[in-house]
Amino acid sequence: MNTKEDERLLAQSLLAKGMKPKDIADQLHVHISTIYNWKKEMTVKNESRKNFNNFVSKTKKEMKTESKNDKRTIDLQQENQALKQKVRDLENIIADLAIKLKRENKEWLK
């Protein structure tokens, strides 16, 4: 004789194949409400599995996006440092030119 767990698994398998709950109940000699309970349990498990799979899929996508964003952030930080250095270099050039002009023309910038 089958255990209740075996019956439940068989019933869920037959339900998945499209067999009617009444026919399954008759075949397994259980009340039809038992079949509907097993069907509901199967639906809940499937929904949980789908939700989990969706979560994992979204998480993978988010991780890829974050990885791309991290790389972009690093690239921007490096570009920012290079631009800051160029600004410092230009400031030094301008300061040197101002000193030279002032030496040549004492009235400059008064």
C-alpha positions in Angstrom: 0.0 0.0 0.0 1.1 3.5 -0.8 1.9 6.0 1.9 0.1 9.3 2.0 3.2 11.1 0.7 3.3 8.7 -2.3 -0.4 9.4 -2.9 0.1 13.1 -2.7 3.0 13.0 -5.2 1.0 10.8 -7.5 -2.0 13.1 -7.3 0.1 16.1 -8.0 1.7 14.4 -10.9 -1.7 13.5 -12.3 -3.0 17.0 -11.8 0.0 18.4 -13.6 -0.8 16.1 -16.5 -4.4 17.5 -16.6 -6.4 14.7 -14.9 -9.5 15.9 -13.2 -9.5 16.0 -9.4 -12.6 13.9 -9.1 -11.0 11.1 -11.2 -7.9 11.2 -9.1 -9.9 11.1 -5.9 -11.7 8.0 -7.2 -8.5 6.3 -8.3 -6.7 6.9 -5.0 -9.7 6.4 -2.8 -9.4 9.7 -1.0 -11.9 12.5 -0.6 -11.9 15.1 -3.4 -11.1 17.9 -0.9 -7.8 16.1 -0.2 -7.0 16.4 -3.9 -7.9 20.1 -3.9 -5.7 20.6 -0.8 -2.8 18.9 -2.6 -3.5 20.9 -5.7 -3.4 24.1 -3.7 -0.1 23.0 -2.0 1.4 22.3 -5.4 0.3 25.7 -6.7 1.8 27.5 -3.7 5.1 25.6 -4.1 5.2 26.4 -7.8 4.5 30.1 -7.1 7.3 30.1 -4.5 9.7 28.5 -6.9 8.8 31.1 -9.6 9.2 33.9 -7.1 12.5 32.6 -6.1 13.7 32.2 -9.6 12.6 35.7 -10.5 14.4 37.0 -7.4 17.6 35.2 -8.4 17.3 36.4 -12.0 16.7 40.0 -10.9 19.6 39.8 -8.5 22.0 38.6 -11.2 20.8 41.5 -13.5 21.3 44.0 -10.6 24.8 42.6 -9.9 25.7 43.0 -13.6 24.3 46.6 -13.5 26.2 47.4 -10.3 29.4 46.0 -11.7 29.0 48.2 -14.8 28.2 51.2 -12.6 31.3 50.5 -10.5 33.5 50.3 -13.5 32.0 53.5 -14.8 32.5 55.2 -11.5 36.2 54.2 -11.4 36.6 55.5 -15.0 35.0 58.8 -14.0 37.2 59.1 -10.9 40.3 58.5 -13.0 39.2 61.1 -15.6 38.4 63.5 -12.8 41.9 63.1 -11.3 43.5 63.7 -14.8 41.4 66.8 -15.3 42.4 68.2 -11.9 46.0 67.7 -12.7 45.6 69.6 -16.0 43.9 72.4 -14.2 46.8 72.6 -11.7 49.3 72.6 -14.6 47.4 75.4 -16.3 47.2 77.4 -13.1 51.0 77.1 -12.7 51.5 78.2 -16.3 49.2 81.2 -15.8 51.0 82.2 -12.6 54.4 82.0 -14.3 53.1 84.1 -17.2 51.7 86.7 -14.8 55.1 86.9 -13.0 56.9 87.4 -16.3 54.5 90.1 -17.5 54.7 91.9 -14.2 58.5 92.0 -14.4 58.4 93.4 -17.9 55.7 95.9 -17.2 55.5 97.3 -13.7 52.1 99.0 -14.5 50.5 95.7 -15.5 47.5 94.6 -13.4 47.2 97.8 -11.4 
